[in-house]
Amino acid sequence: MPRVALIPTARPTFATDQAQVRADAARELLAGLGAEIAGPHELVMTPEDVETAAPALEGADLVINVCASFSDATPAQRLYTDLDRPLLLWAFREPGETGDRLWLNSLCGANLFAHAVVRGGGSVRLLHGDPDEPGVREALARALTGELPEPGTLETVPGERADPGPVRASLERLRGRRIGLVGEAPPGFTPSEYDAELLRELFGVAVETLPVDSAIDAATRVEPAVRSAERASAVAAQPSLAQVDREQAELAAAVTTSLRTWTEDNGLAAAAIRCWPEFPTRLGACPCSALSRLADEGTPTACERDVYGAVTMLLLESLGAGPTYLVDTVDVDSDRNVLRLWHCGAAATALAADPANATQSVHCNRKLGVAGDFPLRTGPVILARLTEDPGRPGALRLLISAGESLPAENRFQGNTAEVRVDRPAADLVQSLVTGGFPHHTVLAWTDVRPALRTAADLLGIPVTEW
């Protein structure tokens, strides 16, 4: 009888009751397949939980991390850094009605775990589906015999290149630009770590840092009259904001004002913001709408202090992509070959499917103002991401893919795009996760792929294109 270490990870800000139901069903399925199971029955959500779970790995024939909901990768860094075999990450499908909050964000959690493990020299496999799916049962039965799901094998495709002259000029315009960083990388968010010297060497881009407490203090010092004026301006642009609690809306307006002043005073070309937990817990408001306002004014903004994400946005902008948005891959509809791409409400309203009705609301998890709640623009899109290259320490690689954003209701509260991708959607997700790519990619509505490929060539950055 194979011995399985089963570790169910989650985060309290998601629907932990639903996460527990699915984690229990996962354990029951494995037991029914004849596995001897070690590991906690309860969700692993705290450092103490992680330490309690660690002994389950001893003597395990198979290690499965059930991403019962999203979690940062801190448990992966503690538990799986020295794992001598592939880690099987099990992600569930997204429940809930259209327009509801994202209950689990399980697939994104698996993506983030995978980045941390692969970056650290390990390997992962992905199982995506619910315990009651026949395909899941079959995959687990094979895994118990030692046959893990195959890693992503999506072949890269060659693409046309643009004339190097204009691209070289665009890259030259990046040199000397600065990105503002608020706070440190959130714990367990390995894609938010960066190499400042590498950015200077490749792009000529520097960073300007601001502690998150200083950013919050600056927001609290914004005069009431200035807050009210910014809120009034925001309401004029998006009347639905008038329905959000006025105090929270004015706090969000104060964040907009203080961040705008900071970016202008320091000549910042983009900003990457540690948007939680301090803004909601200490200030009492979420900064999503502030990032949206800055993006509408022409300053690309990245949440979760994702520096390479912000650099990707700047690079795309320099090549003519226009406004972009940083997204998670949260769900797959294989029958329609669709990826659901989402983040919690910081998209520029110019990127809304209907900018005149880009609803402003509360944050989907924190239930605090202010965050956007609208579907994203339709039409042809590209996905791109600069990230570390695990095969070349101290270097970057570039991911590119493409598809079409389809007309659809806003599937998850925040900002969602349903993108029919050009390659098989399920294979793309497998490749994304097992390849150790970040959970964030940048979504753009102007196809600058020829110029982007040429830029990568000029910079000596290898391209993975699906």
LINHU-V552248 format. One line per field, one symbol per residue. ss: DSSP state (H for helix, E for strand, L for the rest). phi: phi as a letter, one per 30 degrees, with the letter a starting at -180 (. if undefined). burial: b if it has 16 or more other ideal C-beta (glycine too) atoms within 10 Angstrom, else e. A space follows every 50 residues. Layout:
# LINHU-V552248
ss=???
phi=???
burial=???
This chain:
# LINHU-V552248
ss=LLEEEEEEELLLLLLHHHHHHHHHHHHHHHHHLLLEEELLLLLELLHHHH HHHHHHHLLLLEEEEEELLLLLLHHHHHHLLLLLLLEEEEELLLLLLLLL LLLLLHHHHHHHHHHHHHHLLLLEEEEELLLLLHHHHHHHHHHLLLLLLL LLLLLLLLLLLLLHHHHHHHHHHHLLLEEEEELLLLLLLHHHLLLHHHHH HHHLLEEEEELHHHHHHHHHLLLHHHHHHHHHHHHHHLHHHHHLLHHHHH HHHHHHHHHHHHHHHLLLLEEEELLLLHHHHHHLLLLHHHHHHHHHLLLE EELLLLHHHHHHHHHHHHLLLLLEEEEEEEEEEHHHLEEEEEELLLLLHH HELLHHHLLEEELLLLLLEEEELLLELLEEEEEEEEEELLLLLLLEEEEE EEEEEELLLLLLLLEEEEEEELLLHHHHHHHHHHLLLLLEEEEELLLLHH HHHHHHHHHLLEEEEL
phi=.dccdccccabddcddddddeddddddddddddjdccckddddcbbeddd dddeddddiddbcccdddbdaddeddddccecdcaddcccccdddjdejd dddchdddddedededddedjcbbbbcclceddeddedddddddcjcded debdddcdbdcdededdddddddddjdbcdccicdeeicddddacddddd ddciccbbcbedddddeddddddeddeddddddddddbedddddeddddd dddddedddddddddchddabbcddadddddcdiacdedddddddddjce bbdhhddddddeddddddcjdidbbdbcccabcddchccccaadkcdedd cdebedbdecbcddcdibdbbdbaddecjebbcbadadcedbeibcbbcb balbdcdadddbekbbbccdddcedddddedddddidddcbccbcbdcee ddddedddcicdccbc
burial=ebebbbbbbbbebbbbebbbebbeebbebbeeeebebbbbeebbbeeebb eebeebbeebbbbbbbbbbbbbbbbbbebbeebeebbbbbbbebeeeeee bbbbbbbbbbbbbbbbbbbbebebbbbbbbbeeeebbebbeebbeeebbe ebebeeeeeebbeeeebeebbeebeebbbbbbbebbebbbbbebbeebbe ebbebebbebebeebbebbeebeeebbeebbeebbeebeebeebeeebbb bbbbbbbbbbebbeeeebbbbbbbbbebbbeebebbbbbbbbbbbbeebb bbbbbbbbbbbbbbbbbbbebebbbbbbbbbbeeeebbbbbbbbbbbbbe bbbeeeebbbbbbbbbebbbbbbbbbbbeebbbbbbbbbbeeeeebbbbb bbbebeebebbbbbbbbbbebbbebbbbbbbbbbbbbbbbbbbbbbebbe bbbbbbeebebebbbb
